[in-house]
């Protein structure tokens, strides 16, 4: 026992000595690390591999990617936004939206729709407060030392407005608005085109549309809003004489809410007759070119999508042939540019004001938004739409996978990245139903 105690004490002393020694060595290690900063990155050799560059302690904070990446393997892309490029920015104020006030007042329980509330005294008061906030911020921006122009205004889903500036002036804009608003850099969605393909997966061989003739659901009593390139409303698939569904959106119901729509704010004196096409297509407006004619000049994509949804003639039968259609054109005919986020938000506000049941958006960014803050702010808008009971149906992506049209790999993926399918916003938001097409190959599994 005496021997054990002695050994125990010796062991404790040795442990203390070792700890003291380790602490004494720590400054020396730090000094060694400091001196290592002066060592040349290219002088190190490891196991005879003289071409490997060793990164020293001073390299990481200012890493030069061109120096340390093999340009034969990694292709460096140009900056996403050039400094002299015009960008659309949505300025979201802190004022409560009309929809916020609508929910606070429990207006729905009193039989009021959002459209009713927009034009009610409470809605008008909320809208007036929002416009005061907008005017204050616009005044600040106008006095700033950079060029800007103002676009759409919003008051239902968000309280704010659009401003177009040069990318180089974004930090100046941020400084001007300060903490009084949140800035959302608007995405621009590429124009989609229709393509004729051979498809043999459970579809009608004549039309290429999913065969839904056996379904008891025809869409009667519902309104589907299609945000796309427009509509050929002269097509027989949208003939009002073939429409047998319930008319839930009429010329009269539109007359009651038209003054509170974004469409009305874009065109002075706009009335229900301007946007009403027929009982099959009771609402049509061009949010990109700011007029009531949605007939497309060069793209049939919107007509194609609308036909798949609600079309009905001797050849075409959509999945909901007795539903009504609200055609909302968000792609401009005047240029090759895509659909601005600002135009889409304006159309979405009118979807809520008009009280549509379904929103179809065959558009989206390939891999989501480039900035997480923009992503979060836009997601709030879609969540509000979902909370209103409106179904959001959005395209998963239009780019198939991340290596399509790749120059280096010949449309082939990398073994290091087998999961290459792309899905982007807004289809990735929880509020949306993400959909995609299937090529008709009937591949066995």
Secondary structure, DSSP 8 states (H G I E B T S, - for coil): -HHHHHHHHHHHHHHHHHHHHHHHHHHHHHHHHHHHTTS-TTS--BTTBTT-----TTTGGG--HHHHS-TTT------SS-TTSEEEEEEEESS--HHHHHHHTTGGGGT--HHHHHTSHHHHHHHHHHHHHHHHHHHHHHHSSS--EEEEEE-SS-SEEEEEEEGGGHHHHHHHHGGGEEEEE--EE-----------SSB-TTT-SB--TT-S---TT-EEEEEES---TTSGGG-GGG--S---S-HHHHHHHGGGSHHHHHSTT--HHHH---SSS-EEEETTTTBS----SS--HHHHHHHHHH-BSSS-B-TTTTSEEEEEE-S-SSSS--EEHHHHHHHHHHHHHHT-SEEEE----TT--SSHHHHHHHHHHHHHHHHTT-EEEEES-SSSBTTTT-TTTTT---TT----B---TTTTSTTEEEE----S-----
